[in-house]
Amino acid sequence: DQQVKQNSPSLSVQEGRISILNCDYTNSMFDYFLWYKKYPAEGPTFLISISSIKDKNEDGRFTVFLNKSAKHLSLHIVPSQPGDSAVYFCAASGTSYDKVIFGPGTSLSVIP
Amino acid sequence: DVKVTQSSRYLVKRTGEKVFLECVQDMDHENMFWYRQDPGLGLRLIYFSYDVKMKEKGDIPEGYSVSREKKERFSLILESASTNQTSMYLCASSLVRAGETQYFGPGTRLLVL
């Protein structure tokens, strides 16, 4: 039973438009959420995070939104660039957890 | 810059062989992790370690063991490789126990024939 879900295995977006990647979680004890980006043949790299005391965190072109009541978060990339084409993993953790739980990933393709 | 290195990028092994995957980090991180990545399943935690000689099971420890004799080095051992252990193996380290950013190595793609 997946505690962190990314229901879209893939997403295609035109260059310059907005990419929205979604993530749902089931465990209300999670209080820290992260997004990682992974290129083929490389390890994942940290992108952006948000704690449960916030509902938005922004870093340049990347913004993460958290809706705790819906147990939903989303990553917005504006504007999307071809170099953003990668697999994006949503992850969740909490102070009562020893580890981070990763979602299955969404493969983003940004078309020039 | 944190650097996490893994001993091999690609490995081909036979069923029943003992396989060692090595991971080294250079940032004096307390915590180290081994994951496997499979399509549609994301990253699944095999084992993790919070200190030298300490190890804890993750979500899928069966068929694996680990060793952490030095702080910077965390080894994953497949005691008797099987075809269902064909996967991408990723090592990671972090400074803080939970929720903190993890730094990943480049991965080892293991094929078990």
HADDOCK unambig.tbl for C-alpha pairs under 7 A between the chains (distance, minus, plus):
assign (segid A and resid 32 and name CA) (segid B and resid 99 and name CA) 6.20 0.50 0.50
assign (segid A and resid 41 and name CA) (segid B and resid 106 and name CA) 6.73 0.50 0.50
assign (segid A and resid 42 and name CA) (segid B and resid 106 and name CA) 4.51 0.50 0.50
assign (segid A and resid 42 and name CA) (segid B and resid 107 and name CA) 6.52 0.50 0.50
assign (segid A and resid 43 and name CA) (segid B and resid 90 and name CA) 6.85 0.50 0.50
assign (segid A and resid 43 and name CA) (segid B and resid 104 and name CA) 5.29 0.50 0.50
assign (segid A and resid 43 and name CA) (segid B and resid 105 and name CA) 5.34 0.50 0.50
assign (segid A and resid 43 and name CA) (segid B and resid 106 and name CA) 4.26 0.50 0.50
assign (segid A and resid 43 and name CA) (segid B and resid 107 and name CA) 5.79 0.50 0.50
assign (segid A and resid 44 and name CA) (segid B and resid 104 and name CA) 6.01 0.50 0.50
assign (segid A and resid 45 and name CA) (segid B and resid 103 and name CA) 6.76 0.50 0.50
assign (segid A and resid 45 and name CA) (segid B and resid 104 and name CA) 6.80 0.50 0.50
assign (segid A and resid 46 and name CA) (segid B and resid 101 and name CA) 6.54 0.50 0.50
assign (segid A and resid 93 and name CA) (segid B and resid 98 and name CA) 6.68 0.50 0.50
assign (segid A and resid 93 and name CA) (segid B and resid 99 and name CA) 5.13 0.50 0.50
assign (segid A and resid 94 and name CA) (segid B and resid 98 and name CA) 6.72 0.50 0.50
assign (segid A and resid 94 and name CA) (segid B and resid 99 and name CA) 6.16 0.50 0.50
assign (segid A and resid 95 and name CA) (segid B and resid 98 and name CA) 6.58 0.50 0.50
assign (segid A and resid 97 and name CA) (segid B and resid 98 and name CA) 6.34 0.50 0.50
assign (segid A and resid 98 and name CA) (segid B and resid 97 and name CA) 6.41 0.50 0.50
assign (segid A and resid 98 and name CA) (segid B and resid 98 and name CA) 5.23 0.50 0.50
assign (segid A and resid 99 and name CA) (segid B and resid 98 and name CA) 5.50 0.50 0.50
assign (segid A and resid 100 and name CA) (segid B and resid 98 and name CA) 6.86 0.50 0.50
assign (segid A and resid 100 and name CA) (segid B and resid 99 and name CA) 6.33 0.50 0.50
assign (segid A and resid 102 and name CA) (segid B and resid 42 and name CA) 6.39 0.50 0.50
assign (segid A and resid 102 and name CA) (segid B and resid 43 and name CA) 5.81 0.50 0.50
assign (segid A and resid 103 and name CA) (segid B and resid 42 and name CA) 5.62 0.50 0.50
assign (segid A and resid 104 and name CA) (segid B and resid 40 and name CA) 5.33 0.50 0.50
assign (segid A and resid 104 and name CA) (segid B and resid 41 and name CA) 4.69 0.50 0.50
assign (segid A and resid 104 and name CA) (segid B and resid 42 and name CA) 3.59 0.50 0.50
assign (segid A and resid 104 and name CA) (segid B and resid 43 and name CA) 6.96 0.50 0.50
assign (segid A and resid 105 and name CA) (segid B and resid 42 and name CA) 5.76 0.50 0.50
